[in-house]
């Protein structure tokens, strides 16, 4: 488990690394035969995580809202894969329950299993208690940063139980340290941290590890 967390952490701090530098870790771990689903993997931190798992031999699911970004990352992921494993590309909006279900269903249909779920997708809009459209921003933030996570985990548990799998929730220091103009985001990340703790207790006996990275 520590190795998976370390790899995810490395990818967070190196999301902007060129492809050549990912190759420096190609022999550090072996994830051949593993299936890894990373939300928000069409850019930023999620992109870095997808590339890292790919170069270590995993079958990777690349997903995001924009088809062009998904295709770009999928192409680079394929180039990094030692055995040229074609990643699954899924375009979808995590605020839509049907898109979340499609993401999980397509993953299992394509690869037949799931070993690692990385809940990375998130948004960070400015929000204060007095802003006129607070509830609109609040709902949008919680739908992506927390509700989609709950739905994905709910749907992934039967599959992760079969593989003694791992759930990694990408949180933020904002979950424990309040910040001005980030009312919704801080609250959502605090909720994600508690969700992870509760699920670690609930799913640990089933052989599923649940951890948070900030």
C-alpha positions in Angstrom: 0.0 0.0 0.0 2.8 2.4 0.8 4.2 2.0 -2.7 0.9 3.0 -4.3 0.6 6.1 -2.0 4.2 7.0 -2.8 3.6 6.8 -6.5 0.5 8.9 -6.3 2.4 11.5 -4.2 5.3 11.6 -6.7 2.9 12.2 -9.5 1.2 15.0 -7.7 4.4 17.0 -7.3 5.6 16.0 -10.8 2.5 16.5 -12.9 4.3 18.9 -15.2 7.3 16.7 -15.8 8.1 15.9 -19.5 7.6 12.3 -20.6 11.4 11.6 -20.5 11.4 12.1 -16.7 8.6 9.6 -16.1 10.9 7.0 -17.7 13.3 7.5 -14.8 11.0 5.5 -12.5 10.1 2.7 -15.0 11.8 0.0 -13.0 10.8 1.3 -9.5 7.6 -0.7 -9.3 5.6 -3.2 -11.4 1.9 -2.7 -11.9 1.6 -5.1 -14.8 -1.9 -6.6 -14.9 -3.4 -3.9 -12.6 -6.3 -1.7 -13.7 -6.2 1.9 -12.4 -9.1 4.4 -12.8 -8.2 8.0 -12.2 -10.9 10.7 -12.3 -9.9 14.1 -13.7 -7.0 12.5 -15.5 -7.2 14.7 -18.6 -5.1 17.4 -17.1 -3.0 18.4 -14.1 -2.5 16.1 -11.1 -4.7 13.4 -12.6 -2.7 13.4 -15.8 0.5 12.9 -13.9 -1.0 10.0 -11.9 -2.2 8.3 -15.1 1.2 8.7 -16.8 3.0 7.3 -13.8 0.8 4.2 -13.4 1.0 3.6 -17.2 4.8 3.6 -17.3 4.8 1.2 -14.4 2.8 -1.3 -16.5 -0.9 -0.7 -15.4 -4.0 -0.6 -17.6 -5.2 3.0 -17.2 -8.5 4.7 -17.5 -8.2 8.3 -18.7 -11.3 10.4 -18.1 -12.4 14.0 -18.2 -15.0 16.4 -19.6 -13.2 17.5 -22.8 -12.7 14.9 -25.5 -9.6 16.6 -26.9 -7.8 16.6 -23.6 -8.7 13.0 -22.9 -7.4 12.0 -26.3 -4.2 13.9 -25.8 -3.4 12.3 -22.5 -4.4 8.9 -23.7 -1.9 9.2 -26.6 0.9 10.1 -24.2 -0.1 7.4 -21.7 0.1 4.8 -24.6 3.5 6.0 -25.5 4.7 5.6 -21.9 3.3 2.1 -21.5 6.1 -0.5 -21.7 3.8 -3.0 -23.4 1.9 -0.3 -25.3 -1.3 -1.0 -23.4 -4.1 1.1 -24.9 -5.8 3.2 -22.2 -9.6 3.4 -21.9 -10.8 6.8 -22.8 -14.1 8.0 -21.2 -15.5 11.5 -21.7 -18.0 12.5 -19.1 -19.3 14.9 -16.5 -19.0 13.7 -12.9 -21.9 15.9 -11.9 -24.2 13.6 -13.9 -24.9 10.3 -12.1 -25.4 8.5 -15.4 -21.9 9.6 -16.5 -20.4 8.2 -13.3 -22.2 4.9 -13.9 -20.9 4.9 -17.5 -17.4 5.4 -16.3 -17.5 2.5 -14.0 -19.4 0.2 -16.3 -17.0 0.9 -19.2 -14.0 0.2 -17.0 -15.3 -3.2 -16.0 -16.5 -4.1 -19.4 -13.1 -3.2 -21.0 -10.7 -4.7 -18.4 -12.9 -7.1 -16.4 -11.8 -5.8 -13.0 -10.6 -2.8 -11.0 -7.5 -2.6 -8.7 -7.1 1.0 -7.9 -9.6 3.9 -7.8 -8.0 7.4 -7.6 -10.6 10.1 -6.8 -8.8 13.1 -8.1 -11.3 15.2 -10.0 -12.2 18.5 -8.2 -12.9 22.1 -8.6 -11.9 25.1 -6.5 -14.3 28.0 -7.1 -14.3 31.1 -4.9 -17.2 31.1 -2.4 -18.3 33.2 0.6 -21.4 33.0 2.7 -22.7 36.3 1.4 -22.3 35.8 -2.3 -25.6 35.8 -4.2 -25.1 32.5 -6.0 -23.6 30.7 -3.1 -26.0 27.7 -3.2 -25.3 27.2 -6.9 -21.5 27.2 -6.3 -22.0 25.0 -3.2 -23.9 22.3 -5.1 -21.5 22.3 -8.0 -18.5 21.9 -5.7 -20.0 19.2 -3.6 -21.3 17.3 -6.6 -17.8 17.0 -8.1 -15.6 17.1 -5.0 -17.7 14.8 -2.8 -20.9 13.3 -4.2 -19.2 11.8 -7.3 -16.6 10.3 -5.1 -19.3 8.6 -3.0 -21.0 7.3 -6.0 -17.8 5.9 -7.6 -16.8 4.2 -4.4 -20.2 2.8 -4.0 -20.1 1.3 -7.4 -16.5 0.2 -7.2 -16.6 -1.8 -3.9 -17.9 -5.1 -5.4 -15.0 -5.0 -7.9 -12.3 -3.8 -5.4 -13.3 -6.5 -3.0 -12.4 -9.1 -5.6 -8.9 -7.7 -6.1 -8.1 -6.5 -2.6 -8.0 -3.1 -4.2 -7.1 0.4 -3.1 -9.0 3.7 -3.0 -6.9 6.9 -3.0 -8.8 10.1 -2.4 -6.9 13.3 -3.4 -7.8 15.8 -0.7 -6.3 19.2 0.3 -4.8 21.0 3.2 -8.0 23.0 2.9 -9.8 20.1 4.5 -8.2 20.9 7.9 -7.1 24.5 7.5 -9.8 27.1 6.7 -9.2 29.6 3.9 -11.0 32.8 3.1 -13.1 32.8 0.0 -13.2 28.9 -0.1 -16.2 28.1 1.9 -17.6 25.3 -0.3 -14.2 23.8 -1.2 -13.0 23.7 2.4 -16.2 22.1 3.5 -16.2 19.5 0.7 -12.6 18.5 1.4 -13.2 18.2 5.1 -16.1 15.9 4.2 -13.8 13.9 1.9 -11.3 13.5 4.7 -14.0 12.1 7.1 -15.5 9.9 4.3 -12.0 8.4 3.9 -11.7 7.7 7.6 -15.1 6.1 7.9 -14.6 4.0 4.8 -11.2 2.8 5.9 -13.0 1.3 9.0 -15.8 -0.1 6.9 -13.9 -1.5 4.0 -10.7 -2.5 5.7 -12.2 -5.9 6.8 -13.2 -6.5 3.2 -9.6 -6.2 2.1 -10.0 -2.7 0.5 -7.5 0.0 1.6 -8.8 3.6 1.7 -6.4 6.5 2.0 -6.2 10.2 1.5 -3.4 12.3 0.0 -3.4 16.0 0.6 
